[in-house]
Amino acid sequence: MKAFVLKSACALAAATLMSAPAFASVKYNLDQTHLNVGFKIQHLVVSSVKGRFNKAEGSFTFDEKAGKVKSLDVTIDTGSVDTNNKDRDDHLRNPDFFDVTKPANKTIKFVAKEFVAKPGQEISVTGDLTIKGIKKPVTLKGKFIGKTKNPFTQKDKVGFELAGKINRKEFGLTWNKALETGGLVVGEDVELLIDGEADSI
């Protein structure tokens, strides 16, 4: 009798596990202490200026079994732009460029619905980038480095690298000046350079 009860209990437990939904998707938050949202743009034709945004946050859902990232949503603080030069940064914040005094311009948004992300493989992320209220599709390419366990928090951590290019004029960043020798003070194409980590929650 005891054996029958034990077998019945095991069968019931197995049936319960088999019928239970598999929650493969895990939500991640970008790790702000290990995130670089950078850019590079031509300056005076003969050189380039590099910069970054010091404040950004975001989240996504990672389905490791399917190898897919879903619902990527990133918000960047436009006023945190940093090119290691106060005068230049102040100029970037004023109406000639980002015009951060207007509420709609205080943040830059990037939203992607879904993309394939398998450890060690190249990835392509297509989403909507919004700058100064102008939304356009942008594709970023790079690598999903993989997943590990954070020894300090015991939470899962993933790493990634992404890069892309946009034309700043398409997003209302049109300020420029012509050079006497030909060309423009600031290039139109902006290289985006993004890398970082994210933690499971």
N, C-alpha and C positions, 0 to 999 in steps of 0.2 A: 504493500500500500504506500509506504514511504517512497519507494522507488518510483511508483506511478505519479505521485504528487510532485516529486522532484523533476521528472521528465516533463510533466505538464507545465510546470513553472518555467523550465528552460525553453520549451517550445513557445510559450506565451511571450517570454522576453525577446526571443529571436524574431517572432512575428512583429512585435512592437517596433523593434529596431529597423526591420526591413520596411515597415510601412511609414516610419517617421521621415519627414522631409529632410533632404540633405542640404545643410546650410553651407555651401562651398564658398560663397562670397563673403569677403571680410572688408570692412571699411578702414581706410587709412587716412591719416592727417599728414600733411607735409611737415617735416621737421624744420622749423624756422632757423634753428641753430646750424643746420647743415644744408642750406639752400642758397644757391647762387642764381639770381635772375639778372643776367648781364646782357650788354649790347656793345656793338662796335660800329662806328660810322666814319666815313672819310672826312678829313679836315684839310682845307686849303689845298686840295688835290694831291699833295705830296706826302701826307701822313694820315693817321687815323686817331680817333679818340675812343677810349674804352670807358664804360661806366656800368653801373648796376643800380638796382632798386633794393634798398636795404630792408624793406618791409613787404612781406607777401605771405599769404596764407591760402590754404586750399585743402581739398579732400577728394577722394575717389574710392570706388569699390573695386576690389581685385578678386576675380574668380580664378584661383590658381589652377584648378582642375581643367577649366576650359581655356586657360591662358588668355584671359581678356580683362581689360580695365574698362570700367563703366562709370558714367556720371562724374567725370573729371570737372572740377569747378575751382578755378584759381582767381584770387583777387589780389591785385598789386596796389600798394599805396604810391600813387604817382608822385606825391611830394617827397618821397624818400629817395628820389633820384640822386645819384652820387657819382661824380666824375673826378673826384679828388681836387676840385677847384671851386671855391665858394661862388665867385662871380659867375662862372659858367653855369653852375647849378641853379643859382637864382634866376638867370636868364631862361633856363629850361622850364622853370616853374611859372614864369610870367606869361602874359597873353601871346607873345611871339611863338610860344610852343605849347606846353601843356595847359596853361591857364588854370592852375590848380585852385584858384579862389572860387571858381564855379563848382557847385556841388556835383554836377554830372561829370566833372573832370577829375575828381579827387581819386578815382580808382581806374585801373585798367583791368579788364576781365578777359579770361580765356575759358571757354566751356567746350568740352568734347563729350559726345554721347558714348562712344565705344571704340576700342581699338585692341588689336592683338598685342599681347606682351608676354613673351616667353624668355626665360633667363638666358642671357648670353647672345640673344638674337637681336637683329636690327628691328626697330619699330618705326611706324609712321603714324603720327597723330594729326588728324584733321579736325579742327574745331573752329568756333567763332571767336575772333579777337575783337574787343571793343575798346577803342581809344577816342576820347573826346566825343562820346556818344555815337561814333561811327563804327558799325559792326560789319566785319568782312571775314570770309573763310580764310584760314591760314593753315598750312601743313608744316609740321615740325618733324624732323627725322633724327634718329639717334639709336640708343641702345638701352634695353632693359637689362641692367647688370645682374640682378638676381635678388634672392631673399636670404636673410640670415636672422639669427636671434640676437637681440640686444642683451648683452650680459648684465647690464645695469638695471634694466626694467623687465627683462624676460619676455618682452613683446617682440613680435615679428617686425623686421625692418627690411625695406626694399630700397634699391638704389637705381638711379637712371641718369642718362645724359641726353639732351635734346638740342637741336640747332635748326635755324631756319632763317628766312630773309623776307622782309617786307619793304614796301615803298612808303616812306613816312608821309608823303603828300596825299596818299589815298586815305589817310586818317586825320587830315586837317592840320598836319604839322608842315606848314608851307614856307615858313620864314627862310630867307636866304639873301645873300649879297653876291654880286658878280665881282670877280677879280680882274684887275687890270691886265694880268698876264693870260687871262682866259680861264674858264671854269668857275666854280662856285665855292663859297666859303665852306658850306656844309653839303655833304653828299645826300642823295635822295634815298639810296638803299641802306637799310639798317640790318646788320646781322644780329640775330638773337642767339644767345648762348646760355643754356639753362642746364644745371645739374644739381642733384641733391638726393635727399633721402626722405622716406616717409615711414611713419610708425602705425602699426595696427592699433585700433581702439576697441 
